Amino acid sequence: MQTQKKHQYRLIISKFCWCFLMLLFTIAMGQRTLAQAISISPSRMFFSGDKGQELSQQVTLNNTGKATLSFKASLMDWSRDSTGEKRYYPAGTQASSNATWVEVMPNVVELPPGSKQQVTVTMHVPKDAPAGTVTHSMLFFTQINEQASSKVNTNHASIGVIVKLEFGVHLYYTSPGSVKKDLDYLAFYNDGNKTIGNAQVHRIAVKIKNTGNVVTDGFISLEATNKTTGDELKLPPRAISMLPNDEQVVYLDLPSTLKGHYLLVALLDSGEETNLKVAKKELDFTD
């Protein structure tokens, strides 16, 4: 594993944002998805301030649809498992939570068709907040007026569907002075042949750690070069976001049709102010 200058491999990515949208369905019979013209921005909010401060930002809810939508705000704690999947917990139950610091006004929002509304999120930083800390929680906006619909199938049976929308906004607090971004490799290995859906793949695993002291976004990509023929295959970059000291395994799947001796190069890009990390491994792919 080695670090090389960013201009050699820099992945050019204009902008990315993280959008979290969940559709919760209660279905009487059958299944159907109803589109809703609703957006919430931003999807992540970063707060930084001294102990005892009140820090405020605003979330904008925009309804471009034709029906009135009502949402109620709530907070939950969350963490990521070893593969980056989120796990949710009651507000204020996790050591890294800031849910009990947060006030949301108004708590209930009604959006007539074509309207938008701003919601103020205030973080009351405790006077005894530990120095050098990063805390986090999730602010949910959950629809409380159900949107009912029905569809008549070919047998003239009515299919009733009730749709609820739920949006999540990440809330992060970082102590002043915490600025270090750094993602690094812990392991790079062949995880064997796997069946994903109906396809067979060669699965490569990369284990990463956030060795910095702030939330860090990054991208990881994989290049495979046949050492005999020179044929190359590049996988699209995968976005990751990691809390300080978190470890995560990212799986990168290569086609099972690859045969021969290959050089694999994993590229880990965590921003302009950091060094690009490069990991290399040679593998033989056989039947």
N, C-alpha and C positions, 0 to 999 in steps of 0.2 A: 504494500500500500504506500502511496506517495502523494505529495501535494505538488501541483504544477501551477504555473501562472494562469490567471483567468483568461487572458487573451487567446490561449491555445484552444480552449474547449468551451468558452463561455456560451451558455445557452441563452439566446436572445428571446426574451419574453417581455412583451410590452407591458402587460398588466395582468394581474389575476386577482380575483376576489373569491371569497368563499361564501357561497349561498346555501343556506340550509332551509329546505322546504319539505315538510312531511304532510301527506294526505292520510287522514284517518277515516276509514269507511265503516259504516254500519249498514249491512246489506240484508234486506228482507229476502229477496230471491235474485239469483244471478249476480252479475258484476257489471259496473259501468263507471267510467271516470268522467267527472264534470269539470270542465276548465273554468277557472276563476281568474278574473283580471285584477289581481291584487299583488302589490309588491311592497317590500319593506326594506329600507336602506338607512344605515349601513348594516351589514351582516355581522360585523365585529366592531367592538368599541374598546379603545385602549385608554385607560386612565393612569395618570401619574401625578403624585402630589405628596406634600409633607404630611406627617401625622397630624390628625385633627382637622384636616382640610375637608371642605365639601367641594366635590368636583362634579360638574354637570355637562351632559351632552344630550343631543336630541336624536330620536329615531323618527323617520317619516314613513307613515303608512299611506299608500296611494291606491284608491279604488277606481279603476277605469272601466269597471263593468256596469251592468244595468240593474243590479240588485243591491240593497242596503246590506252591509256586512258589519257585524259587531264582534269585537275581540276583547278578551280579558287577559291581563298580564299576570304572569306567575314566574317564579324563580326555582331553579333546581341546580344541584351540584353535578359535576360530571368528571370523568377521567377517561383515559384511553387504555385499552388493553395492549398486549404485546404486538398486535398487528395493526394498531391504530384505530380500531373500532371504539366508538364512544359507549360508555356505561353511565347511566344516570342514577342519582341518589336524591333523597329529600334535601331541601335547602338547608345549609348550615351544618351538615353532618360530616363533611370531609375537612381534613386538616388544612387544605389549600383553598377553602371556600371563601368567597367574599359576598355570598348571597345575603347575609344578614346586614351588610353595610349598605345595601341598595334600596333606594326609594324610587318608585315609578309613578309619575303623575301625568295624565289621569291613568287610573288603573283599568278602567273600562273605556273602550273607544268604539263609537258608532260612526260608520263611514257610509253616507248616502252615495248613490251612483255619481261618478265623476268627481269625487271629493278627495282631499288628502288632509291628514292631520299629523301634527308633530307631538310626540310624547317625550317628556323630559325624564331622563334617567340621571339620578343624583347618587353619587357614591360618597358616603360619610366615612372617611378614613379614620379608624380608631386612633386615639392618642397613644395607645400602646402597641400599634402595629409593628411587627418585627421589621428591622432594617434589612435591606437586601432581599426582599421577598417578592414573589409573583403569586397573586391569587387569582382565582377565576370562578365564574359561574355562568349559567345560561339563562337568558331572559326569553320566556316563551310568550307569544301572542296566540291564544287559542280562540277559534271562532265559537261564539256562544249562541248565535242564531243559526240553526241548522238549515241548510239549503236542500229542500226535498225535491225530488224529481221522479218521474216514472217513464217507463218505456214499454210499449206494447210489442211483444215478440210475435213470431209468425203464427203462433197458436192463440193469439189474442189474450195472452196472460199478461197481467200488469206486473212489471218488475219495479219494486220500490227501492230507491236508493237515497240514503241520507249522507251528505258529505260534510265533513268538518275540515277546515284548514288550520294548520299550526305552523308557525314560523319560529325559528330559534335565532337569537342574537347572542353571540359570545361577548362576555364582559370580562375584561382583564384589568388588573391593577398591578403596576410595576413601581417599586420604590425608586425615587429619584437617584440617579447615578448608576442604575443598572442598564448597561448598554452593550454588553458583550454578546455577540452572535457567533455561534460556532457549532456546526454539525460535523460529526466525524464517524468513521467506520469502526465498528466493533468486530464484524465478521462478514465474510463473503464466500458463499459456498453453494454447491450443487445440491438441491433438495430432491432430485430424482424426477422420474417420469410421473406425471399426474393426469387424471382425467378431469377436465373442466367442462361441464355440460356434456356435450357429445364429442368434444375434441380432446386429443392427446397433446400434451405439451411437455417440454423440458423446463422444469421450474428452477429458477435461480433465486436464492435468498440473500438479501443484504440487510445486515443488522446495523442500525444507526443510533447514535446517542447525541442528545443536545448537551454539549459541554459548556455552553454559555450560561448567562444568567437572565435572559429574556426569552419571550416567546419568539420562535424563529421559524420562518417559512422557507421552503426550499423546493428543489426539483431533483429527482434522480432519474437517470436514463442509462440505458445499456446498449453497448455496441458489441457485436459478435463478428469476428473476422476469421474466415477459413484460412488456416496457415498454409494450405497446399495450393488452393486456387485463388486466394485473395478476395473471394466473394465476401461482401459485407452486408450485415443486417443491423439496422438501428431501430430500437423501440422508441415510441414517443415518450417524452418526459412525463414522469409521475409527480404530481404535487404532494407535498407533505407539510405538516405544521406540527411543531413539537414544543412542549413546555420544557423549562429548564430541568435537566437531569433525567428526563424521560428517555427510555429506550424503545425502539420500534423495529420490527422486522417487516421489510417490504419485499413482496414476491413479484418477480419479473419473469414472465412466461415467454419462452422461445418456441417456435414451431417444432413439432416432433419430427418433421422432415429433414431437419439439420443432421447431417452425417459427416463425420470426419473430425479432424483435430482443429479446435477453435481457440482463439484468444478472445477472452471476454474483458471488456473495459467498462467499469461502472463509474459514472460521473455524478458527483454530488455538489450541487450549486446552491448555496444559501445566501446569495446576495452580493451586490457590488463591493461591499466593504469587507468581504471575506475571501479567503483563498478557495479556489475550486479543489475539491478532493477527488483523487483518482485512485481506483482500486483495480488491479489486474489479476486475472486467473486464466490458466490454460486447462481445457477440458477436452476429452474425447467423447463424442456422441456416436454411439453404435446402436444397432437394432436391439 
